[in-house]
């Protein structure tokens, strides 16, 4: 029988721990303010941003909301980011992605002060992660590590295969698994003999962005499978990068979609905010 890793429960557990810590710091007069910027009104982004603000309210973190019109220029957005960088009352800055096409995403992420980069997207934080120095870590891969640890799954010495090499998930995921002393392989769209490699995995993290791409033929019997994907299928139902029904019986533990990795991203964002609070 396999374990279904309950991301909803684990994320709630983390949020409750953070809420207690934030309350203690608040009593000492220490607070944290997160500035959340959204440009345009992409419906998925609006849901994510709404959930982030809700989580802030639950934990006791202040949130400042900047809902800018689709026509906002790159210069206007950069000006706002610089103002927030210089505003000592603001502890964290989050610019929701994707940005409209006329705005250079990289330029915006580079402008956010690394000390306020609670998403962990700035190259300085990415670099710190890769050389084992403290810094903000990208929330989704950090959430995967918490799911594994809090489900009693050991990473040290395990064959870990990451399917996908994005800057936000695949690459930081590999770095974090390495930091936990896993033996890490990263696969991507040009990888040859993909199944041969994924079938070696004790822990397989799938972040390839293709609905139900991974079926049972990619998975070793008894492996742990973590599904980072989220898609809507033809019936408007949510599904992941993994074909859950065919894969689950071959695993020892697996994350569902929804209710697996998804809820962890916001919990880890809150954790990053809390860690950024004055000590
Ligand atoms: N868009 C989708 N996921 C994320 C995220 O984790 N952070 C930001 N800023 N934008 C996103």
py3Dmol code that shows the C-alpha trace and the ligand (Angstrom):
import py3Dmol

protein = """\
ATOM      1  CA  UNK A   1       0.000   0.000   0.000  1.00  0.00           C
ATOM      2  CA  UNK A   2       1.317   3.449  -0.835  1.00  0.00           C
ATOM      3  CA  UNK A   3       1.247   6.623   1.222  1.00  0.00           C
ATOM      4  CA  UNK A   4      -0.560   9.645  -0.213  1.00  0.00           C
ATOM      5  CA  UNK A   5       1.470  12.661   0.867  1.00  0.00           C
ATOM      6  CA  UNK A   6      -1.036  15.189   2.163  1.00  0.00           C
ATOM      7  CA  UNK A   7       0.248  18.632   1.195  1.00  0.00           C
ATOM      8  CA  UNK A   8      -2.846  20.343   2.492  1.00  0.00           C
ATOM      9  CA  UNK A   9      -2.318  18.965   5.996  1.00  0.00           C
ATOM     10  CA  UNK A  10       1.437  19.578   6.010  1.00  0.00           C
ATOM     11  CA  UNK A  11       1.074  23.146   4.711  1.00  0.00           C
ATOM     12  CA  UNK A  12      -1.503  23.855   7.436  1.00  0.00           C
ATOM     13  CA  UNK A  13       0.882  22.433  10.034  1.00  0.00           C
ATOM     14  CA  UNK A  14       3.644  24.775   8.802  1.00  0.00           C
ATOM     15  CA  UNK A  15       1.332  27.790   8.725  1.00  0.00           C
ATOM     16  CA  UNK A  16       0.202  27.091  12.298  1.00  0.00           C
ATOM     17  CA  UNK A  17       3.833  26.842  13.475  1.00  0.00           C
ATOM     18  CA  UNK A  18       4.649  30.135  11.743  1.00  0.00           C
ATOM     19  CA  UNK A  19       1.574  31.841  13.194  1.00  0.00           C
ATOM     20  CA  UNK A  20       2.774  31.017  16.705  1.00  0.00           C
ATOM     21  CA  UNK A  21       6.296  32.286  16.015  1.00  0.00           C
ATOM     22  CA  UNK A  22       5.041  35.478  14.400  1.00  0.00           C
ATOM     23  CA  UNK A  23       2.748  36.140  17.393  1.00  0.00           C
ATOM     24  CA  UNK A  24       5.743  35.894  19.761  1.00  0.00           C
ATOM     25  CA  UNK A  25       7.792  38.299  17.627  1.00  0.00           C
ATOM     26  CA  UNK A  26       4.834  40.670  17.378  1.00  0.00           C
ATOM     27  CA  UNK A  27       4.676  40.846  21.167  1.00  0.00           C
ATOM     28  CA  UNK A  28       8.262  42.093  21.021  1.00  0.00           C
ATOM     29  CA  UNK A  29       7.158  44.770  18.563  1.00  0.00           C
ATOM     30  CA  UNK A  30       8.658  43.015  15.525  1.00  0.00           C
ATOM     31  CA  UNK A  31       6.528  42.876  12.397  1.00  0.00           C
ATOM     32  CA  UNK A  32       6.918  42.001   8.726  1.00  0.00           C
ATOM     33  CA  UNK A  33       5.264  43.579   5.694  1.00  0.00           C
ATOM     34  CA  UNK A  34       5.096  41.811   2.327  1.00  0.00           C
ATOM     35  CA  UNK A  35       4.442  43.914  -0.780  1.00  0.00           C
ATOM     36  CA  UNK A  36       2.626  41.916  -3.465  1.00  0.00           C
ATOM     37  CA  UNK A  37       2.588  43.311  -6.999  1.00  0.00           C
ATOM     38  CA  UNK A  38       0.364  42.027  -9.779  1.00  0.00           C
ATOM     39  CA  UNK A  39       0.369  43.538 -13.267  1.00  0.00           C
ATOM     40  CA  UNK A  40      -2.794  42.914 -15.296  1.00  0.00           C
ATOM     41  CA  UNK A  41      -5.543  40.537 -14.256  1.00  0.00           C
ATOM     42  CA  UNK A  42      -4.603  37.053 -15.398  1.00  0.00           C
ATOM     43  CA  UNK A  43      -7.259  34.957 -13.603  1.00  0.00           C
ATOM     44  CA  UNK A  44      -4.817  32.285 -12.322  1.00  0.00           C
ATOM     45  CA  UNK A  45      -2.463  35.002 -10.996  1.00  0.00           C
ATOM     46  CA  UNK A  46      -5.389  36.719  -9.249  1.00  0.00           C
ATOM     47  CA  UNK A  47      -6.230  33.446  -7.453  1.00  0.00           C
ATOM     48  CA  UNK A  48      -2.578  32.917  -6.403  1.00  0.00           C
ATOM     49  CA  UNK A  49      -2.202  36.520  -5.223  1.00  0.00           C
ATOM     50  CA  UNK A  50      -5.501  36.315  -3.297  1.00  0.00           C
ATOM     51  CA  UNK A  51      -4.318  33.130  -1.576  1.00  0.00           C
ATOM     52  CA  UNK A  52      -0.989  34.737  -0.683  1.00  0.00           C
ATOM     53  CA  UNK A  53      -2.747  37.697   0.927  1.00  0.00           C
ATOM     54  CA  UNK A  54      -5.073  35.351   2.814  1.00  0.00           C
ATOM     55  CA  UNK A  55      -2.107  33.360   4.135  1.00  0.00           C
ATOM     56  CA  UNK A  56      -0.425  36.597   5.296  1.00  0.00           C
ATOM     57  CA  UNK A  57      -3.566  37.570   7.215  1.00  0.00           C
ATOM     58  CA  UNK A  58      -3.754  34.105   8.815  1.00  0.00           C
ATOM     59  CA  UNK A  59      -0.132  34.113   9.947  1.00  0.00           C
ATOM     60  CA  UNK A  60      -0.042  37.709  11.103  1.00  0.00           C
ATOM     61  CA  UNK A  61       2.107  39.204   8.360  1.00  0.00           C
ATOM     62  CA  UNK A  62       1.019  42.546   6.929  1.00  0.00           C
ATOM     63  CA  UNK A  63       0.478  42.627   3.178  1.00  0.00           C
ATOM     64  CA  UNK A  64       0.483  45.610   0.863  1.00  0.00           C
ATOM     65  CA  UNK A  65      -1.257  45.031  -2.428  1.00  0.00           C
ATOM     66  CA  UNK A  66      -0.328  46.709  -5.712  1.00  0.00           C
ATOM     67  CA  UNK A  67      -2.755  45.802  -8.493  1.00  0.00           C
ATOM     68  CA  UNK A  68      -1.394  47.549 -11.568  1.00  0.00           C
ATOM     69  CA  UNK A  69      -3.132  47.768 -14.958  1.00  0.00           C
ATOM     70  CA  UNK A  70      -2.007  45.605 -17.892  1.00  0.00           C
ATOM     71  CA  UNK A  71      -0.657  48.744 -19.665  1.00  0.00           C
ATOM     72  CA  UNK A  72       1.827  49.519 -16.848  1.00  0.00           C
ATOM     73  CA  UNK A  73       5.218  50.240 -18.424  1.00  0.00           C
ATOM     74  CA  UNK A  74       8.440  48.483 -17.459  1.00  0.00           C
ATOM     75  CA  UNK A  75       9.795  51.800 -16.151  1.00  0.00           C
ATOM     76  CA  UNK A  76       6.760  52.331 -13.934  1.00  0.00           C
ATOM     77  CA  UNK A  77       7.081  48.844 -12.482  1.00  0.00           C
ATOM     78  CA  UNK A  78      10.833  49.210 -11.936  1.00  0.00           C
ATOM     79  CA  UNK A  79      10.228  52.550 -10.211  1.00  0.00           C
ATOM     80  CA  UNK A  80       7.738  50.945  -7.807  1.00  0.00           C
ATOM     81  CA  UNK A  81      10.143  48.073  -7.050  1.00  0.00           C
ATOM     82  CA  UNK A  82      12.944  50.567  -6.304  1.00  0.00           C
ATOM     83  CA  UNK A  83      10.659  52.565  -4.017  1.00  0.00           C
ATOM     84  CA  UNK A  84       9.752  49.390  -2.124  1.00  0.00           C
ATOM     85  CA  UNK A  85      13.450  48.421  -1.948  1.00  0.00           C
ATOM     86  CA  UNK A  86      14.120  51.753  -0.239  1.00  0.00           C
ATOM     87  CA  UNK A  87      11.096  51.583   2.062  1.00  0.00           C
ATOM     88  CA  UNK A  88      12.363  50.255   5.390  1.00  0.00           C
ATOM     89  CA  UNK A  89       8.788  49.402   6.475  1.00  0.00           C
ATOM     90  CA  UNK A  90       8.626  46.759   3.697  1.00  0.00           C
ATOM     91  CA  UNK A  91      10.396  43.459   4.457  1.00  0.00           C
ATOM     92  CA  UNK A  92       9.533  41.445   1.358  1.00  0.00           C
ATOM     93  CA  UNK A  93       8.669  42.143  -2.271  1.00  0.00           C
ATOM     94  CA  UNK A  94       6.875  39.689  -4.529  1.00  0.00           C
ATOM     95  CA  UNK A  95       6.135  40.388  -8.197  1.00  0.00           C
ATOM     96  CA  UNK A  96       3.643  37.814  -9.423  1.00  0.00           C
ATOM     97  CA  UNK A  97       4.681  36.067 -12.651  1.00  0.00           C
ATOM     98  CA  UNK A  98       4.035  35.898 -15.534  1.00  0.00           C
ATOM     99  CA  UNK A  99       4.341  39.596 -16.387  1.00  0.00           C
ATOM    100  CA  UNK A 100       2.821  41.091 -19.563  1.00  0.00           C
ATOM    101  CA  UNK A 101       5.006  40.501 -22.634  1.00  0.00           C
ATOM    102  CA  UNK A 102       6.155  44.128 -22.927  1.00  0.00           C
ATOM    103  CA  UNK A 103       7.907  43.874 -19.555  1.00  0.00           C
ATOM    104  CA  UNK A 104      11.308  42.174 -19.229  1.00  0.00           C
ATOM    105  CA  UNK A 105      10.776  39.717 -16.378  1.00  0.00           C
ATOM    106  CA  UNK A 106      14.481  39.202 -15.752  1.00  0.00           C
ATOM    107  CA  UNK A 107      15.098  42.927 -15.429  1.00  0.00           C
ATOM    108  CA  UNK A 108      12.329  43.182 -12.829  1.00  0.00           C
ATOM    109  CA  UNK A 109      13.577  40.196 -10.798  1.00  0.00           C
ATOM    110  CA  UNK A 110      17.118  41.606 -10.875  1.00  0.00           C
ATOM    111  CA  UNK A 111      15.848  44.928  -9.525  1.00  0.00           C
ATOM    112  CA  UNK A 112      14.248  43.408  -6.405  1.00  0.00           C
ATOM    113  CA  UNK A 113      16.678  43.757  -3.499  1.00  0.00           C
ATOM    114  CA  UNK A 114      18.085  40.268  -2.711  1.00  0.00           C
ATOM    115  CA  UNK A 115      17.402  41.018   0.986  1.00  0.00           C
ATOM    116  CA  UNK A 116      13.668  41.393   0.203  1.00  0.00           C
ATOM    117  CA  UNK A 117      13.429  38.662  -2.441  1.00  0.00           C
ATOM    118  CA  UNK A 118      11.089  36.293  -0.580  1.00  0.00           C
ATOM    119  CA  UNK A 119      10.503  34.317  -3.817  1.00  0.00           C
ATOM    120  CA  UNK A 120      14.209  33.438  -3.934  1.00  0.00           C
ATOM    121  CA  UNK A 121      14.409  34.291  -7.657  1.00  0.00           C
ATOM    122  CA  UNK A 122      17.262  36.851  -7.561  1.00  0.00           C
ATOM    123  CA  UNK A 123      20.592  35.494  -8.907  1.00  0.00           C
ATOM    124  CA  UNK A 124      22.266  36.389  -5.614  1.00  0.00           C
ATOM    125  CA  UNK A 125      19.894  34.084  -3.717  1.00  0.00           C
ATOM    126  CA  UNK A 126      20.157  31.398  -6.420  1.00  0.00           C
ATOM    127  CA  UNK A 127      23.954  31.646  -6.145  1.00  0.00           C
ATOM    128  CA  UNK A 128      23.859  31.439  -2.344  1.00  0.00           C
ATOM    129  CA  UNK A 129      21.789  28.276  -2.584  1.00  0.00           C
ATOM    130  CA  UNK A 130      24.257  26.701  -4.979  1.00  0.00           C
ATOM    131  CA  UNK A 131      27.257  27.354  -2.727  1.00  0.00           C
ATOM    132  CA  UNK A 132      25.463  26.455   0.511  1.00  0.00           C
ATOM    133  CA  UNK A 133      25.175  29.956   1.963  1.00  0.00           C
ATOM    134  CA  UNK A 134      22.008  31.184   3.691  1.00  0.00           C
ATOM    135  CA  UNK A 135      19.487  33.109   1.600  1.00  0.00           C
ATOM    136  CA  UNK A 136      15.924  32.997   0.359  1.00  0.00           C
ATOM    137  CA  UNK A 137      15.095  29.716  -1.395  1.00  0.00           C
ATOM    138  CA  UNK A 138      12.517  29.288  -4.169  1.00  0.00           C
ATOM    139  CA  UNK A 139       9.256  28.308  -2.471  1.00  0.00           C
ATOM    140  CA  UNK A 140       8.012  25.321  -4.485  1.00  0.00           C
ATOM    141  CA  UNK A 141      11.213  23.230  -4.260  1.00  0.00           C
ATOM    142  CA  UNK A 142      11.593  24.202  -0.589  1.00  0.00           C
ATOM    143  CA  UNK A 143       8.040  22.910  -0.125  1.00  0.00           C
ATOM    144  CA  UNK A 144       8.959  19.573  -1.726  1.00  0.00           C
ATOM    145  CA  UNK A 145      11.785  19.112   0.797  1.00  0.00           C
ATOM    146  CA  UNK A 146       9.345  19.789   3.649  1.00  0.00           C
ATOM    147  CA  UNK A 147       6.845  17.292   2.218  1.00  0.00           C
ATOM    148  CA  UNK A 148       9.543  14.615   2.143  1.00  0.00           C
ATOM    149  CA  UNK A 149      10.936  15.372   5.607  1.00  0.00           C
ATOM    150  CA  UNK A 150       7.552  15.648   7.284  1.00  0.00           C
ATOM    151  CA  UNK A 151       6.445  12.369   5.687  1.00  0.00           C
ATOM    152  CA  UNK A 152       9.432  10.577   7.185  1.00  0.00           C
ATOM    153  CA  UNK A 153      11.159  10.058   3.825  1.00  0.00           C
ATOM    154  CA  UNK A 154      14.927  10.147   4.057  1.00  0.00           C
ATOM    155  CA  UNK A 155      16.812  11.925   1.262  1.00  0.00           C
ATOM    156  CA  UNK A 156      20.421  11.243   2.290  1.00  0.00           C
ATOM    157  CA  UNK A 157      22.130   8.737   0.020  1.00  0.00           C
ATOM    158  CA  UNK A 158      19.060   8.269  -2.165  1.00  0.00           C
ATOM    159  CA  UNK A 159      18.990   8.338  -5.965  1.00  0.00           C
ATOM    160  CA  UNK A 160      17.017  11.511  -6.660  1.00  0.00           C
ATOM    161  CA  UNK A 161      15.917  12.277 -10.211  1.00  0.00           C
ATOM    162  CA  UNK A 162      14.466  15.674 -11.098  1.00  0.00           C
ATOM    163  CA  UNK A 163      12.508  15.802 -14.334  1.00  0.00           C
ATOM    164  CA  UNK A 164      12.613  19.440 -15.540  1.00  0.00           C
ATOM    165  CA  UNK A 165      15.276  22.157 -15.368  1.00  0.00           C
ATOM    166  CA  UNK A 166      13.391  25.436 -14.884  1.00  0.00           C
ATOM    167  CA  UNK A 167      15.020  28.222 -12.880  1.00  0.00           C
ATOM    168  CA  UNK A 168      12.089  28.300 -10.468  1.00  0.00           C
ATOM    169  CA  UNK A 169      11.670  24.577  -9.791  1.00  0.00           C
ATOM    170  CA  UNK A 170      14.013  22.050 -11.458  1.00  0.00           C
ATOM    171  CA  UNK A 171      17.378  23.703 -10.825  1.00  0.00           C
ATOM    172  CA  UNK A 172      16.772  24.828  -7.216  1.00  0.00           C
ATOM    173  CA  UNK A 173      15.127  21.432  -6.553  1.00  0.00           C
ATOM    174  CA  UNK A 174      18.342  19.695  -7.599  1.00  0.00           C
ATOM    175  CA  UNK A 175      20.409  22.011  -5.373  1.00  0.00           C
ATOM    176  CA  UNK A 176      18.172  21.386  -2.357  1.00  0.00           C
ATOM    177  CA  UNK A 177      18.231  17.601  -2.779  1.00  0.00           C
ATOM    178  CA  UNK A 178      22.018  17.812  -3.061  1.00  0.00           C
ATOM    179  CA  UNK A 179      22.119  19.920   0.126  1.00  0.00           C
ATOM    180  CA  UNK A 180      20.205  17.065   1.808  1.00  0.00           C
ATOM    181  CA  UNK A 181      22.921  14.638   0.614  1.00  0.00           C
ATOM    182  CA  UNK A 182      20.883  12.999  -2.131  1.00  0.00           C
ATOM    183  CA  UNK A 183      22.577  11.724  -5.300  1.00  0.00           C
ATOM    184  CA  UNK A 184      20.964  13.949  -7.889  1.00  0.00           C
ATOM    185  CA  UNK A 185      20.346  13.633 -11.631  1.00  0.00           C
ATOM    186  CA  UNK A 186      18.517  16.302 -13.637  1.00  0.00           C
ATOM    187  CA  UNK A 187      16.653  15.218 -16.784  1.00  0.00           C
ATOM    188  CA  UNK A 188      15.023  17.443 -19.398  1.00  0.00           C
ATOM    189  CA  UNK A 189      13.472  17.474 -22.864  1.00  0.00           C
ATOM    190  CA  UNK A 190      16.781  16.561 -24.578  1.00  0.00           C
ATOM    191  CA  UNK A 191      17.669  13.716 -22.222  1.00  0.00           C
ATOM    192  CA  UNK A 192      18.285  10.400 -23.984  1.00  0.00           C
ATOM    193  CA  UNK A 193      17.001   7.133 -22.512  1.00  0.00           C
ATOM    194  CA  UNK A 194      14.800   9.077 -20.134  1.00  0.00           C
ATOM    195  CA  UNK A 195      12.959   6.087 -18.690  1.00  0.00           C
ATOM    196  CA  UNK A 196      16.228   4.308 -17.971  1.00  0.00           C
ATOM    197  CA  UNK A 197      17.211   7.224 -15.743  1.00  0.00           C
ATOM    198  CA  UNK A 198      13.864   7.880 -14.072  1.00  0.00           C
ATOM    199  CA  UNK A 199      13.562   4.160 -13.271  1.00  0.00           C
ATOM    200  CA  UNK A 200      16.733   4.442 -11.161  1.00  0.00           C
ATOM    201  CA  UNK A 201      15.093   7.016  -8.895  1.00  0.00           C
ATOM    202  CA  UNK A 202      14.297   6.315  -5.260  1.00  0.00           C
ATOM    203  CA  UNK A 203      12.803   9.825  -5.262  1.00  0.00           C
ATOM    204  CA  UNK A 204      11.412  11.151  -8.545  1.00  0.00           C
ATOM    205  CA  UNK A 205      10.413  14.827  -8.695  1.00  0.00           C
ATOM    206  CA  UNK A 206       8.429  15.658 -11.819  1.00  0.00           C
ATOM    207  CA  UNK A 207       8.261  19.294 -12.978  1.00  0.00           C
ATOM    208  CA  UNK A 208       8.103  18.950 -16.732  1.00  0.00           C
ATOM    209  CA  UNK A 209       4.908  20.901 -17.420  1.00  0.00           C
ATOM    210  CA  UNK A 210       3.135  18.200 -19.467  1.00  0.00           C
ATOM    211  CA  UNK A 211      -0.148  16.734 -18.226  1.00  0.00           C
ATOM    212  CA  UNK A 212       0.074  13.066 -17.145  1.00  0.00           C
ATOM    213  CA  UNK A 213       3.479  12.705 -18.875  1.00  0.00           C
ATOM    214  CA  UNK A 214       4.812  10.177 -16.367  1.00  0.00           C
ATOM    215  CA  UNK A 215       3.122   6.786 -16.401  1.00  0.00           C
ATOM    216  CA  UNK A 216       4.066   3.597 -14.565  1.00  0.00           C
ATOM    217  CA  UNK A 217       6.774   2.744 -17.124  1.00  0.00           C
ATOM    218  CA  UNK A 218       8.914   5.670 -15.804  1.00  0.00           C
ATOM    219  CA  UNK A 219       8.830   4.565 -12.176  1.00  0.00           C
ATOM    220  CA  UNK A 220      10.768   1.974 -10.179  1.00  0.00           C
ATOM    221  CA  UNK A 221       8.644  -0.236  -7.928  1.00  0.00           C
ATOM    222  CA  UNK A 222       8.490   1.360  -4.467  1.00  0.00           C
ATOM    223  CA  UNK A 223       9.804   4.800  -5.505  1.00  0.00           C
ATOM    224  CA  UNK A 224       8.600   8.089  -3.992  1.00  0.00           C
ATOM    225  CA  UNK A 225       6.982  10.286  -6.658  1.00  0.00           C
ATOM    226  CA  UNK A 226       6.498  14.033  -6.222  1.00  0.00           C
ATOM    227  CA  UNK A 227       4.343  15.776  -8.822  1.00  0.00           C
ATOM    228  CA  UNK A 228       4.939  19.517  -9.206  1.00  0.00           C
ATOM    229  CA  UNK A 229       2.717  19.933 -12.303  1.00  0.00           C
ATOM    230  CA  UNK A 230      -0.754  21.408 -12.338  1.00  0.00           C
ATOM    231  CA  UNK A 231      -3.021  21.448 -15.387  1.00  0.00           C
ATOM    232  CA  UNK A 232      -6.702  21.378 -16.264  1.00  0.00           C
ATOM    233  CA  UNK A 233      -7.712  18.378 -18.358  1.00  0.00           C
ATOM    234  CA  UNK A 234     -10.383  18.240 -21.075  1.00  0.00           C
ATOM    235  CA  UNK A 235     -13.106  17.912 -18.387  1.00  0.00           C
ATOM    236  CA  UNK A 236     -11.790  20.993 -16.558  1.00  0.00           C
ATOM    237  CA  UNK A 237     -10.468  18.737 -13.779  1.00  0.00           C
ATOM    238  CA  UNK A 238      -7.065  19.404 -12.224  1.00  0.00           C
ATOM    239  CA  UNK A 239      -4.266  16.937 -12.983  1.00  0.00           C
ATOM    240  CA  UNK A 240      -0.509  16.854 -12.605  1.00  0.00           C
ATOM    241  CA  UNK A 241       2.510  15.836 -14.708  1.00  0.00           C
ATOM    242  CA  UNK A 242       2.054  12.302 -13.355  1.00  0.00           C
ATOM    243  CA  UNK A 243      -0.747   9.916 -14.312  1.00  0.00           C
ATOM    244  CA  UNK A 244      -1.681   9.337 -10.674  1.00  0.00           C
ATOM    245  CA  UNK A 245      -3.992   6.342 -11.112  1.00  0.00           C
ATOM    246  CA  UNK A 246      -1.519   4.265 -13.109  1.00  0.00           C
ATOM    247  CA  UNK A 247       1.598   5.319 -11.136  1.00  0.00           C
ATOM    248  CA  UNK A 248       0.392   5.346  -7.508  1.00  0.00           C
ATOM    249  CA  UNK A 249       0.115   1.544  -7.008  1.00  0.00           C
ATOM    250  CA  UNK A 250       3.810   1.178  -7.965  1.00  0.00           C
ATOM    251  CA  UNK A 251       5.070   3.764  -5.462  1.00  0.00           C
ATOM    252  CA  UNK A 252       5.708   3.764  -1.736  1.00  0.00           C
ATOM    253  CA  UNK A 253       4.519   7.385  -1.516  1.00  0.00           C
ATOM    254  CA  UNK A 254       3.110   9.911  -3.976  1.00  0.00           C
ATOM    255  CA  UNK A 255       1.697  13.447  -3.973  1.00  0.00           C
ATOM    256  CA  UNK A 256      -1.795  14.004  -5.383  1.00  0.00           C
ATOM    257  CA  UNK A 257      -2.858  16.933  -7.597  1.00  0.00           C
ATOM    258  CA  UNK A 258      -4.505  18.963  -6.207  1.00  0.00           C
ATOM    259  CA  UNK A 259      -3.532  18.811  -2.535  1.00  0.00           C
ATOM    260  CA  UNK A 260       0.135  17.802  -2.848  1.00  0.00           C
ATOM    261  CA  UNK A 261       2.893  20.266  -3.751  1.00  0.00           C
ATOM    262  CA  UNK A 262       0.516  23.161  -4.585  1.00  0.00           C
ATOM    263  CA  UNK A 263      -0.405  24.250  -1.052  1.00  0.00           C
ATOM    264  CA  UNK A 264       3.251  24.053   0.015  1.00  0.00           C
ATOM    265  CA  UNK A 265       4.385  26.964  -2.175  1.00  0.00           C
ATOM    266  CA  UNK A 266       2.463  29.528  -0.135  1.00  0.00           C
ATOM    267  CA  UNK A 267       3.431  27.904   3.184  1.00  0.00           C
ATOM    268  CA  UNK A 268       7.103  28.255   2.199  1.00  0.00           C
ATOM    269  CA  UNK A 269       6.574  31.839   1.053  1.00  0.00           C
ATOM    270  CA  UNK A 270       5.229  32.540   4.541  1.00  0.00           C
ATOM    271  CA  UNK A 271       8.238  30.738   6.013  1.00  0.00           C
ATOM    272  CA  UNK A 272      10.575  32.938   3.937  1.00  0.00           C
ATOM    273  CA  UNK A 273       8.755  36.039   5.218  1.00  0.00           C
ATOM    274  CA  UNK A 274       9.017  34.863   8.802  1.00  0.00           C
ATOM    275  CA  UNK A 275      12.723  34.094   8.426  1.00  0.00           C
ATOM    276  CA  UNK A 276      13.140  37.625   7.078  1.00  0.00           C
ATOM    277  CA  UNK A 277      11.624  39.132  10.229  1.00  0.00           C
ATOM    278  CA  UNK A 278      13.935  41.079  12.534  1.00  0.00           C
ATOM    279  CA  UNK A 279      15.370  38.728  15.173  1.00  0.00           C
TER     280      UNK A 279
END
"""
ligand_1 = """\
11
LIG
N 3.814 32.571 -10.616
C 3.619 31.247 -10.440
N 4.255 30.829 -9.314
C 4.851 31.908 -8.781
C 5.648 32.119 -7.616
O 5.957 31.209 -6.839
N 6.074 33.398 -7.415
C 5.771 34.406 -8.259
N 6.250 35.630 -7.987
N 5.038 34.249 -9.353
C 4.583 33.013 -9.603
"""
view = py3Dmol.view(width=600, height=400)
view.addModel(protein, "pdb")
view.setStyle({"model": 0}, {"cartoon": {"style": "trace"}})
view.addModel(ligand_1, "xyz")
view.setStyle({"model": 1}, {"stick": {}})
view.zoomTo()
view.show()
